[in-house]
Amino acid sequence: MQKTNYKEAISSEIFSIISCASKELSIKSYVIGGFVRDYILKRGSAKDIDIVAVGNGIALARKVSNLLPSKPRVQVFKTYGTAMLRYKDVEIEFVGARKESYSRESRNPIVESGTLQDDQNRRDFTINAMALSLNEECFGDLLDPFNGIADLEEKMIKTPLNPSITYSDDPLRMMRAIRFATQLNFEIEEMSLKAIKNNAERIDIITKERIVVELHKIVTSAKPSTGFLLLEKTKLLHRIIPELIALKGVEEVEGQIHKDNFYHTLEVVDNISKKTNDVWLRWAALLHDIGKAPTKRFSKKVGWTFHSHEFVGSKMVYKLFKRLKMPLNKRMKFVQKMVLLSSRPIVLATDVTDSAVRRLIYDAGDDINALMTLCEADITTKNPRKYKRYHKNFELVRIKIKEVEERDRVRNFQPPITGEDIMKTFNLTPCREIGKIKEAIKEAILEGEIPNEYEASFDFMLKKGKELGL
């Protein structure tokens, strides 16, 4: 049988050097996994390369480093039997060929040295098990024992071995299957999809940090809804982000129904993904309505309501980030702020007053443009006239924001009068009255009663002090 050869894929000098190093050590080496897959898919230059050595991978990494003019530092990870070096902004990881066996309680395998075939057997998907030979006698030959080439052509995610065993052994592979399907716009083979659903509870043994890495990759894909629909279908989402599952479904009471907020949310995430690559703004879109499930009420007078869902949702963001061990820093606070303010521009779009715009600019600060992008993505109506009208209204809000910002300078503003000014004017020591006056000045500026200027604020301070009997 004629072998397929991809010499052009490994024409870079680094592969020749790895080949020479392998020959000197009398071991066989291969480039495997994502590099091969992405080359065949024409997905652009690889940022990381996996090399498998039938022998000592760490020794091969050190030999390669010695042969390179720059002598890059070799990082060794003894626990995993791997080594890594950087070459021209590319990370190259070396590992000895291995076979693995698993216990039910852990995704960390018991590892033994093995053949190339053993190593390909342990790979997660057929499209990641393809290898190119770096050996002199067959340099560039494709070794594809599971016909990954055909699965690439059919756009199919399949496991090399029994999918139920593959996913049970290492449940993170379930997340990876869905992530690859989302990123590559592939389908997951039916048996594989069924195996993921049957093994969904096994995801509980995976660390939250590893799960979030895969979630980030789904969230930053071109169409995140693909991944979240698969997560929901396989019951993984129920175990990872039940707050989203709680939004699913439509209720009808006395002929009045509300929209399915789960599917609406996925539309919003897809919409915003066309406008921004900011992972945290995309997370804000994903979580912007999570407060609707706990605040949903029905009354005969007004029908379905979700009062204060933005406030409740912003509090839920903290709990969700903490549970998933996501950062509880400025990124979490940004998502909270977006969720809290997510309805404000929508209300403004029907009645654009200067004071309301000033307050929005003050509350959103430097995130005002991100907030507007989120609100525009939140328009999911299928009525063309409504869609056009809403977007036109948001354009007016953006124009008004620019006008008010240029005139009143209220973004991140501090009142022109300081606490020290108040204390000096009224001969005060620290007391509650100072805070009251400062707050009154701020409110007066935001309401447009006085301009954002020192003299007007000083006069207002004197008036307010008099009212307080100072």
Residue pairs with C-beta under 8 A, 6 or more apart in sequence:
3 138
3 141
3 142
4 141
4 142
4 144
4 149
5 140
5 141
5 142
6 36
6 39
6 40
6 132
6 140
6 142
7 139
7 140
8 140
9 35
9 36
9 39
9 132
9 140
10 31
10 132
10 134
10 139
10 140
14 49
14 87
14 88
14 90
14 92
15 31
15 134
17 64
17 67
17 68
18 29
18 31
18 51
18 60
18 64
18 134
19 29
19 134
19 135
19 136
19 139
20 67
21 29
21 60
21 63
21 64
21 66
21 67
22 28
22 29
22 53
22 60
22 134
22 135
23 135
23 136
24 63
25 55
25 56
25 59
25 60
25 63
27 53
27 54
27 55
27 56
27 60
28 53
28 54
28 55
28 116
28 133
28 135
29 51
29 52
29 53
29 54
29 60
29 134
29 135
30 51
30 52
30 116
30 131
30 132
30 133
30 134
30 135
30 143
31 49
31 50
31 51
31 131
31 132
31 134
32 50
32 51
32 52
32 119
32 120
32 123
32 128
32 129
32 130
32 131
32 132
33 50
33 123
33 128
33 129
33 130
33 131
34 46
34 48
34 50
34 128
35 46
35 48
35 49
35 50
36 130
36 131
36 132
36 142
37 127
37 128
37 130
37 148
37 152
38 44
38 46
39 46
40 130
40 149
40 152
41 152
41 184
46 90
47 89
47 90
47 91
48 90
48 91
48 92
48 93
49 90
49 91
49 92
49 93
50 93
50 95
51 57
51 60
51 92
51 93
51 94
51 95
51 134
52 95
52 96
52 97
52 116
52 119
52 131
53 60
53 94
53 95
53 96
53 97
54 96
54 97
54 115
54 116
55 96
55 97
56 96
57 81
57 82
57 83
57 94
57 95
57 96
58 74
58 76
58 78
58 81
58 82
58 83
58 94
58 96
60 83
60 94
61 74
61 76
61 83
61 84
61 85
61 92
61 94
62 74
62 83
64 85
64 92
64 94
65 71
65 72
65 73
65 74
65 85
68 87
70 87
72 85
72 86
72 87
73 85
73 86
74 83
74 84
74 85
75 83
75 84
75 85
76 82
76 83
77 83
77 84
80 95
81 95
81 96
81 98
81 111
82 93
82 94
82 95
83 93
83 94
83 95
84 91
84 92
84 93
84 94
85 91
85 92
86 92
96 113
97 113
97 114
97 115
97 116
97 118
97 119
98 111
98 112
98 113
98 114
98 118
98 119
98 122
99 111
99 112
99 113
99 114
99 115
99 118
99 119
99 121
99 122
100 109
100 110
100 111
100 112
100 122
100 169
101 109
101 110
101 112
102 109
102 110
102 168
102 169
102 170
103 110
104 168
105 205
106 205
107 169
107 170
107 171
107 172
107 205
107 206
109 122
109 169
109 170
116 131
116 143
117 145
120 129
120 131
120 143
120 145
120 146
120 160
121 129
121 160
121 161
123 129
123 160
124 159
124 166
124 170
124 173
124 176
124 177
125 148
125 151
125 157
125 158
125 159
125 160
125 173
125 176
125 177
125 180
126 146
126 147
126 148
126 151
126 158
126 159
126 160
127 148
127 151
127 152
127 157
127 158
127 180
128 148
129 144
129 145
129 146
129 148
129 160
130 142
130 143
130 144
130 148
130 149
131 142
131 143
131 144
132 140
132 141
132 142
132 143
133 139
133 140
133 141
133 143
142 149
145 160
146 158
146 160
151 157
151 158
155 184
155 185
155 186
155 187
156 186
156 187
156 188
156 189
157 177
157 180
157 181
157 186
157 187
157 188
157 189
157 192
158 189
158 192
159 166
159 167
159 173
159 192
159 195
160 166
163 189
163 191
163 192
163 194
163 195
163 196
164 195
164 198
164 199
166 173
166 195
167 173
167 174
167 177
167 195
167 196
167 199
167 202
168 199
168 202
171 199
171 202
171 203
171 205
171 206
172 206
172 210
172 211
172 214
174 196
174 199
174 200
174 202
174 203
174 234
174 236
175 203
175 206
175 210
175 211
175 214
175 215
175 236
176 214
177 188
177 192
177 196
178 188
178 196
178 214
178 218
178 227
178 230
178 231
178 234
178 236
179 214
179 217
179 218
179 221
179 227
180 186
181 187
181 188
181 226
181 227
181 230
182 217
182 218
182 221
182 223
182 224
182 226
182 227
182 230
183 217
183 221
185 222
185 223
185 226
188 196
188 230
193 230
193 233
193 234
196 234
196 236
197 233
197 234
197 235
200 234
200 235
200 236
200 238
200 239
201 239
203 211
203 236
203 239
203 240
204 239
207 325
208 323
208 324
208 325
209 325
211 240
211 324
212 324
212 325
212 326
215 240
215 324
216 279
218 224
218 227
218 228
218 231
219 269
219 279
219 282
219 283
219 286
220 277
220 279
220 282
221 227
221 273
222 273
223 270
223 273
224 266
224 269
224 270
224 273
224 282
224 286
225 266
225 267
225 269
225 270
228 237
228 244
228 266
228 269
228 286
229 266
231 237
231 240
232 238
232 244
232 245
232 248
232 262
237 244
237 245
238 245
240 324
241 320
241 324
243 287
243 290
243 293
243 316
243 320
244 262
244 265
244 286
244 290
245 262
246 290
246 293
246 294
247 260
247 261
247 262
247 265
247 289
247 290
247 292
247 293
248 260
248 261
248 262
248 263
249 260
249 262
250 257
250 258
250 259
250 260
251 257
251 258
251 296
251 298
251 304
253 298
253 304
254 300
256 298
256 303
256 304
257 304
258 296
258 304
261 289
261 292
261 293
264 289
264 380
265 285
265 286
265 288
265 289
267 380
268 285
268 288
268 289
268 374
268 377
268 378
268 380
269 282
269 285
269 286
269 377
271 285
271 376
271 377
271 378
271 379
271 380
272 281
272 282
272 285
272 373
272 374
272 377
273 282
275 373
275 376
275 377
276 282
276 370
276 373
278 370
280 331
280 334
280 335
281 334
281 338
281 370
281 373
281 374
283 335
284 334
284 335
284 338
284 339
284 342
284 370
284 374
285 374
285 377
285 378
287 313
287 316
287 317
287 320
287 335
287 339
288 313
288 338
288 339
288 342
288 374
288 378
289 309
289 313
290 313
290 316
290 317
290 320
290 339
291 306
291 308
291 309
291 310
291 311
291 312
291 313
291 314
291 315
291 316
291 339
292 306
292 309
292 313
294 312
294 316
295 305
295 306
295 307
295 308
295 309
295 312
296 304
296 305
296 306
297 304
297 305
297 306
297 307
298 304
298 305
299 305
310 339
310 340
310 341
310 342
310 343
311 340
313 339
313 340
313 342
314 336
314 337
314 339
314 340
317 332
317 335
317 336
317 339
318 328
318 332
318 336
320 326
321 327
321 328
321 332
321 335
322 328
326 332
334 367
334 370
337 364
337 367
338 367
338 370
338 371
338 374
341 360
341 363
341 364
341 371
342 371
342 374
342 375
342 378
344 360
344 363
344 371
345 360
345 371
345 372
345 375
345 394
345 397
346 375
346 378
347 356
348 356
348 357
348 360
348 397
349 390
349 393
349 394
349 396
349 397
350 393
352 396
352 397
352 400
354 400
354 404
354 448
355 446
355 447
355 448
357 397
357 400
357 401
357 404
358 404
358 408
358 410
358 445
358 446
358 447
358 448
359 446
360 368
360 371
360 401
361 368
361 401
361 404
361 405
361 410
361 411
362 410
362 411
362 413
362 446
364 371
365 411
365 412
366 411
366 412
368 401
368 411
372 394
372 397
372 398
372 401
375 394
376 391
376 394
379 387
379 390
379 391
379 394
381 387
381 390
404 410
405 411
408 445
408 448
408 451
408 452
409 452
410 445
410 446
410 452
413 445
413 452
415 438
415 441
415 442
415 445
415 457
416 441
416 452
416 453
416 454
416 457
416 458
417 437
417 438
417 441
417 454
417 457
417 458
417 461
419 430
419 434
419 438
421 458
421 461
422 428
422 433
422 434
422 437
422 438
422 461
422 465
423 429
423 430
423 434
425 461
425 462
425 465
426 433
426 465
426 470
428 434
428 470
433 465
433 468
433 470
436 464
436 468
437 461
437 464
437 465
437 468
440 460
440 464
441 450
441 457
441 460
441 461
441 464
444 450
444 457
444 460
445 451
445 452
445 457
449 460
450 456
450 457
450 459
450 460
